[in-house]
Amino acid sequence: MSNKRSIGVLLFEGFELLNVFGLLEMYGMAADHFDIRLVYEDGSVIASRQGPKSIVDVSLTMHKSLICCWFRAV
């Protein structure tokens, strides 16, 4: 049985790359403690403000036990 915590980062169209992936780098360094998932409302590919796209892991309705973090555009 795993004692990892699941963290879901809720993305939106035009998200800021540094806001999302800068934070995830910190949690990624403790990968033995956290299970990180990118979340979007329909579980598809989503574009950042800077252009690169991300493939999300789950849709909002698929995963019910995530600790969600989200960021608003500035």
ABEGO torsion letter per residue (X at the ends): XBABBBBBBBBBBGBBAAAAAAAAAAAAAAAAABBBBBBBAAGBBBBBAAGBBBBBABBAAABAABBBBBBBBX
